Amino acid sequence: MTSISIFGNGNMATAIGGVLSAGGADVQYITHEESGSAAISGETVVLAVPYPALDSIVVDYASQLAGKTVVDITNPLDFQTFDSLVVPAGSSAAAELQAKLPSANVLKAFNTTFAGTLAAKTVGENATTVLVAGDSTSAKDALIAAVTAGGVQALDAGSLKRAHELEAVGFLQLTLAATEKISWTGGFAVVK
């Protein structure tokens, strides 16, 4: 059985955990209050937290994250203005995280879906698709298998360099929803 630890217990953490649990994974949640004291039990760790929280997780858990697959779902945007990403041009939150955790396999995933579309497993009339980017093929394959076992489509989006584009898509989708041009149960669909 796949074991997954999820940092966070908000809408995204709950939706991701629901999909992974439906696929048979054993899911552990580490809440904000437990962060820093709870031990990680999963072989895969999903960081379902706001972008600014990544640094404290790295400080508190760097040694426990070594050798694990670490899934970054963040969209590093300026939540004050909703007008820009806050990572250096051409970079990504996931690339920054990989540099801080060189012994982990960092993946970018879940940032182009909303909690509602993960829970419903649809975007409009189309199936929800989780895009997964990373440099470890085996880590991507394992996450894709866990997601698809939970009834949601998943697609290999390429190397970790593609996290830059995934974060741009996530940024666009969030700004459209925040300005009520799309609903929080809408978003982009991938049609094969």
C-alpha positions in Angstrom: 0.0 0.0 0.0 1.2 3.5 -0.8 1.7 5.8 2.2 1.4 9.5 1.8 1.9 12.3 4.2 0.0 15.6 3.5 1.1 18.8 5.1 -2.1 20.8 5.6 -5.8 20.1 6.2 -7.5 22.7 4.1 -9.6 22.3 1.0 -6.8 21.2 -1.3 -5.2 18.9 1.3 -8.6 17.3 1.9 -9.4 16.9 -1.8 -6.0 15.4 -2.6 -6.2 13.1 0.4 -9.7 12.0 -0.7 -8.4 11.1 -4.2 -5.4 9.3 -2.9 -7.4 7.4 -0.2 -10.0 6.4 -2.8 -7.1 4.8 -4.7 -6.1 2.8 -1.6 -3.3 5.0 -0.2 -2.8 5.3 3.5 -2.9 9.1 4.1 -1.5 11.0 7.1 -2.4 14.7 7.6 0.1 17.0 9.4 -1.8 20.1 10.4 -0.2 23.6 10.8 -0.3 23.1 14.6 1.5 19.8 14.3 4.1 21.0 11.8 7.6 20.8 13.3 6.7 18.2 15.8 4.8 15.4 13.9 6.9 12.7 12.2 6.5 12.1 8.5 5.2 8.5 7.9 4.7 8.6 4.2 7.1 7.7 1.4 5.5 10.5 -0.6 4.9 13.9 1.0 2.4 16.4 -0.4 3.0 20.0 0.6 -0.6 21.3 0.5 0.3 24.6 2.1 0.6 28.2 0.9 3.9 29.0 -0.8 5.3 31.0 2.1 5.0 28.0 4.4 7.5 25.9 2.4 10.6 27.5 4.0 9.5 26.5 7.5 8.8 22.9 6.4 12.2 22.7 4.8 13.9 24.0 8.0 11.9 21.6 10.2 11.9 18.5 8.0 14.9 18.6 5.6 16.4 15.4 7.1 13.0 13.5 7.0 12.4 14.6 3.4 15.7 13.2 2.2 15.1 10.3 -0.2 11.3 10.9 -0.4 9.1 12.2 -3.2 8.0 15.7 -2.3 5.0 17.1 -4.1 4.8 20.9 -4.3 1.2 22.1 -5.1 1.9 25.8 -4.4 1.2 28.7 -6.8 3.8 31.3 -5.7 1.7 34.4 -6.5 1.5 37.7 -4.8 -1.8 37.3 -2.9 -1.9 41.0 -2.0 -2.2 42.1 -5.6 -2.9 39.0 -7.7 -0.7 40.5 -10.4 2.6 38.5 -10.4 4.5 35.4 -9.4 7.0 36.0 -6.6 9.7 33.6 -7.8 12.6 34.8 -10.0 11.7 35.0 -13.7 12.2 31.7 -15.4 12.2 29.8 -12.1 9.5 28.1 -10.0 8.6 27.3 -6.5 9.3 23.7 -7.2 12.8 24.4 -8.6 13.6 26.5 -5.5 12.3 23.6 -3.3 14.4 21.1 -5.2 17.5 23.2 -4.7 16.8 23.3 -0.9 16.1 19.5 -0.8 18.7 18.0 -3.1 18.2 14.5 -1.8 14.5 14.5 -2.4 12.6 14.0 -5.7 10.5 17.1 -6.0 7.4 17.0 -8.2 5.0 19.8 -9.2 1.4 18.6 -9.2 -2.2 19.6 -8.3 -1.5 23.3 -8.7 -3.6 23.6 -11.9 -6.7 22.1 -10.3 -9.1 23.4 -7.7 -10.2 21.4 -4.7 -13.7 21.3 -6.1 -12.6 19.8 -9.4 -10.5 17.2 -7.6 -13.4 16.2 -5.4 -15.9 16.1 -8.3 -13.3 14.4 -10.5 -14.6 16.6 -13.3 -14.1 20.1 -14.8 -17.4 20.9 -16.5 -18.1 17.8 -18.6 -14.5 16.8 -18.8 -12.5 14.6 -16.5 -10.1 16.4 -14.0 -6.5 15.9 -15.0 -3.6 16.4 -12.6 -0.4 17.5 -14.5 2.8 16.2 -12.9 6.3 17.6 -13.6 9.6 16.3 -12.2 13.0 14.9 -13.0 12.4 11.5 -11.5 10.4 9.2 -13.8 9.8 6.7 -11.1 8.5 9.3 -8.7 6.2 10.7 -11.4 5.0 7.2 -12.4 4.2 6.4 -8.7 2.2 9.6 -8.2 0.4 9.2 -11.5 -0.6 5.7 -10.5 -1.8 6.8 -7.1 -3.9 9.6 -8.6 -5.4 7.4 -11.4 -6.2 4.7 -8.8 -8.3 7.3 -7.1 -10.3 8.0 -10.2 -8.7 11.2 -11.5 -6.7 11.4 -14.7 -3.0 12.3 -14.5 -0.5 13.2 -17.1 3.3 13.5 -17.2 4.0 17.1 -18.0 7.7 16.7 -18.4 10.8 17.6 -16.4 10.9 19.9 -13.3 11.6 22.8 -15.7 7.9 22.6 -16.7 6.9 23.6 -13.2 7.5 27.2 -14.4 4.7 26.8 -17.0 2.4 24.9 -14.6 2.8 27.7 -12.1 1.9 30.3 -14.8 -1.3 28.3 -15.6 -2.1 28.0 -11.9 -1.6 31.7 -11.6 -3.9 32.5 -14.5 -6.6 30.1 -13.2 -6.5 31.6 -9.7 -6.7 35.1 -11.0 -9.7 34.2 -13.2 -11.5 32.6 -10.3 -10.6 35.5 -7.8 -12.1 38.0 -10.3 -15.2 35.7 -10.7 -14.6 35.1 -14.4 -14.7 31.4 -13.7 -16.0 29.5 -10.7 -14.0 27.7 -8.1 -15.5 24.5 -9.5 -14.4 25.4 -13.0 -11.0 25.7 -14.5 -8.9 24.3 -17.3 -9.5 20.7 -18.7 -7.0 18.6 -20.6 -8.8 16.7 -23.4 -6.7 13.9 -25.0 
